């Protein structure tokens, strides 16, 4: 018998008792679409040499597909990777204060762009700007939807049509196949590479300066590192170079920090991670960093820097396309308030995990092991090391 003729018709599927309940719950359009997909998949399976499914099997598949399609695809997971800030698992988990702030503004209306004191339209940028300036020492700040967007906006505002000088050793890939040179070119700036992969000196930057130079860009390589015969110009050295150049007022030193630490990582037994405060103090015209890495907040791209420069960026048409919503701003503000109170390590999950004592982790692991052993599983405890960040 022709196996294709064994497949039921759409009408036959609709006549099944279970399908009637599905029609009432999911709606006719969704059920019809699922039936047609199943029948098309079954025809493809038959063409590949498989047996035709019977009516009962197709009805069961239909119920499973409809039930799965009615559930959100993003779901909570247990992170057992050993990586605290895992890109593929959503990066930083939010603090309770951040979650409460998002819920508070999300369930109704808010003063997102309304100045309550003046009784007129306000700016969404104001909600986090003062806190960011207070915590970093910067003159002004701007929040967009991720750090790549922050860098793109910054380069477009500062260097569109002009040259940006960067070390070959800092032309890194930032994840998901996206690379710093791609972002730089997309911004409209012209890339000028200097030095070599492993060694770039201040003199290399100096040799590349011209009247068409708009910026010198430093990019923190994050969890990528070169060891051995290496050298790199510091941010402070680049600032000094520009200040000693006769047309210095037309060149900006920009710093893409990426992770955006506001706390010194060394007291936690980690290698030193450059902080945003250090970048500002070194004289960077603008510094970009992420909200959902070491800051421990929501996904966001943050630019802090000189007042005039940030003011110009706020007027860029691209800034509106990259702006963040009320939930992100509420969560970010709540996260920053924890830093202001000096409670970041106590309240922000990323820093709670980074600051956890080995003894406390051992006790927690032993508790889980005891529960698993009681359930009949074979469990062995072994010491190990976790990474702060990772993913692909």
N, C-alpha and C positions, 0 to 999 in steps of 0.2 A: 504493500500500500504506500502511496506517495506520502512521505512523512509530513510534508507541508499541509496536506489535507487533514492531518490529525490535530492541527492547531485549531482552537475554538475561534469563533468570530467575536468581534467586539460585542455584539448584542448578546451572545451566549455568556460572555464574561459578566455583562451587566445584569443578567438574570439571576446570578448566584446570590443566595441569601446574605452572605458576608459582604457582597458588593453593595447591597441595598443599605446596610449600616454605614459603609464607607461613603456612599453618596450623601447621606444625611450629615456626616461629620466633616468631610473634606470638601464637598461640593462637586458638582458634575464635571466641570472643566478639568479639575485636578485629577479626578478618577479616570476620565477618558484619556487624558494625556499619558497617565501612567500605564494604562492598558495597552495603548498603541506602542509605547516604548518597549514594554515587555514582549509583545508579539514580534516587533521588529528585531529585538535581540534574539528571540527564539529562532526566527528565520535564519539569522546570521549563524547561530550555533548549529542548526541543521546543515547549512552549507559547509560548515567546518567538520562535518562528520558525526556530530552528536545526535543523540536520540531526541525526538520531540517531547517536550514536557506535557503531562496530561493536565486536564482542567483543574484538578485539585491542587497540583503543584503550582500552577500559574496563579490560582486564587491566593495561595499562601504567600507567594512572592509579592503579589499586589498589595496585600495587607502590610507586609514588612516594608515595602518601598514607601507606601503612603505614610506609615508611622514615622519612618526615618526622615522623610521630607518635611514633616511637620515640626521637627525639632531644630533648634539653632545648631548650626555646624560648629560654632566656637563653643568649647566646653572647658570646664576646669580640668587640670591635670595635676598629678603629683610629679614634681621635678626630682627625678632620681639620677640626673645626669652628672652631678658633681660640679655643675656650672651655675653660679648664683644668678648672673644677669645673662640669661640665654635668649638670644635673638629669636630663635624659632619657637620658643615657649612664651613669648610676650614680654621679654625683658623684665623690668622691675615690677614686682607686686606692689600695690599701693597701700599706704597706711590707712588705718581706720579713719583718721581725720580727713584724709583725701577722699575716701569713699563716701563718707557722710556729707562732705561738701558737695560732691557731684550729685548725690541724691537730693540734697536740699534745693539746689538751683534747677535740677532737672525735672522735678515734679511740678513745677509751676513757672511763674514769671520771675524775672530778676532784673537788676540794674546793670545788665551787661554793657549797654551803651547809653546809660542815663545817669547824669550827674544829680544825685539827690540833694546835694547842698545848694547847687545853683538852679535846680529846677529846669534843666534843659539837657539837650543831647550831650552825652559824654563820649569817652573813648574806651573801647575794650582793652586797649593797651595799658591803661592806667592801673588796672587791678594787680598786676604783678610787677610793674616797672619799679615802683618805689622800693619794694622788698629786694628785688634783684640788685638795685643800686646800693642799698644799705649793706647787703651781704657781700658784695664783690668789690665795692669801692668805685664802680663805674659811674659815669655821668648820666647815662641813659641806657635803656634796654628795650628790646622788642622781642615778642614771642611769635613764632610761626609753627607750622605743623611737624617739622622734624629737622634734624641738623643738616641734612643734605639740602633741604629747602632754604635753611638759614644761610648756608654757604653760597648757594645759587643767587639768592637775593642780594647778599652782600657784594659778591663779585659783579653782579649786574649793575648795582647802584654805584659802585666805586670805579669799575674798570671796563665797562662795556665799550668795545672799540679800541681799547688800549691794551698795553702789555702788563702781564702779571708774571713776576719772576718767582720760580720755585725750584727747590733742590730736586735732582733726579731721585734721590733717596727717599723723597716724601711723596712720590707719585703713586700712592697706594690704592688698592681696591678696598672699598668700604663695606663690602658685603652685597650679596644678591647680584654680583656681576657688575656693579656700578663702580666706576673709577674716578678718582679726582680729576684727571685730564678731561674726562667726558663732561663732568659738571662744569669745569672751567670753560670749556669751549661752548657749551650750551648757554652759558651766561652772556656770551658775546665778547668775552675777553680773549686776548691772544696769549697763548702759553709760551713762556720763555724758560727753557730748562737750563739749569746751571749745575756745575760740579759733576760728580760721578755718583753711582749708586751708593758707594760706601763712604765717600769723603767729599764734603762740600764745605768750603771755607767762606769767611766773610768776603774775601777778595773775589771769589767767584760771583757773588751778588753784585759787588761794586763794579766789576767789569761789564755787567749786563745792563747797568743803569743808563737810561737815556731820557730825553725830554718826553718820550712816549710811554715811559714807565708809569703805571698807575699805582701799583702795589707790589710789595714783597709778601709772599704768603708762606707761613709756616703751617705744617700739618702734622699733628701728633699721630704717630703710627699705631697707637692703641696696643693691641696684643701681638703686633708684629715687631720683631726686634732683630737688629744686626749686631753681631759681636765680633771682636777681633780688631782688625785694622780699619777703624772707622773714625770719622770726625764730622761734626755738624756745628754750624753757627748757631749761637743761642739767640733767643728772641731779643734779649737786651742788646746784643751786638748788632742786630739788624736795625733796631730802633736808633742806636747811636750812629750807624752808617747813614741812615736817612737824614738825621739831624745835622750831619756834617756835610751833606750835599747841598749845593747852593739853591737847587730847586726843590728843597725838601718839602715845602708846603703843598706840592702837587703829588706826593707819594705817600701812601698809607701802608703801615705794617699791619697785616692781618694774621690772626692766629686761629686755626681750627683745632680746638682741643678735643673734640669728640665726646669723651666720657663725662667731662664737666664736673670734676670733683670740687666740692666746697670744703671738704675736710682733708687733713693730712692723712695719707694712708699708712705712713711708716709706723705710727704707734700700734697698728693692728698687725704688724709683722709682714707687711707688704712692701714691695719696692715703691719708691716715691713716685706718685702720680702728679704731674703738674696741675696746680689748682687754678681756678678762674681768677682768684685774687692775685696770684703771682703774675698771671698774664697782664692783668690791668696795671699792676704796679710796675711791670717792666716797660710799659708805655705803648702797648698795642693799641692801635686806633680802634680796632674792633676784635672781639673774641666770640667765636661760635661754639656751642656745645649742646649736648642732648639733655632732655628732661628726664628720660626714662632709663638712664644708665646709672652712674654713681650718684647722681642727684637723688635718685629713688622716687621720682614722680611720674607723671603721665608722659606719653609720647609728645615731645615738643622740640622745636629747635629754638634756641635762645641766642640772641645777639646782644652783647653788652659792649659799650664803648663810648666814644666821644659824642657829646650832645648833638652837634651839628650834623655829624655823619648819620646818626640814628634818625634824626628828624627827616633827613633826605630819604632814607629807606622807607619810612612810614608813608611817604608820598608816592612811592613807586607803585604803578598799577599791579605789579606782580605781588606786592605785599597783601593786597586784598584777596588774591587767588590763593594765597598760602596761609591765610589767617586761621586761628584756632577758634573752637566753639566755647560756649559757656562752661561745659563740663570740664574740659581740659584746663581752662583758666582757674576754675574753682579748685580742682585737685592740685594744680601747681601752686596756687596761693597757700593752700593748707600745708603742703609739703615745705614750702619756704618758711612758713611760720614756725614749723618745728625747729628749723635751723636757728631762727631768731631767738627762740626760747632756750636754745642750747640742748634740745632734746632729740636731735636727729638720730643718735645711736639708740636711744631708748624707744623711739616711736616709728622710725622708718624701717620697713622689713629688710631692705638691702643691707643697711648698716647693722641691724640686729644680727643678721647672719654673719656678716664680716666680723663683727665684734664678739661672736659667741666663743666662749672658752672651750678648749679641747675636752676638759672634764665634763662639761655640760653636754657636749655632743655625745660623749661616750655613754653617759647615763641614758640619754634619749635613745641611742641605738640599742642599748641593753634592754630597755623597756619594750621596744618593738620586737627584739629577738625573742624575749620571753613569751610575748603574745603569739608569735608565729610558731614557736616550738610547742606551745600549748595547743595550737591548731593542727599539730602533727607534721609540721614542716621541718626539714633539716636546715639549720641556720648556723653560719660561722661569722663571728665578728672579726674584722681586720682593719687596721689603721689605714688611712688614705689621705689624700690632699685634694682640695677642691680648687677650682679656678673661679676667679671673680667674674670674668666675662667670656663669651664665646658664642658660637652659632655660625651659620653660613647664610 
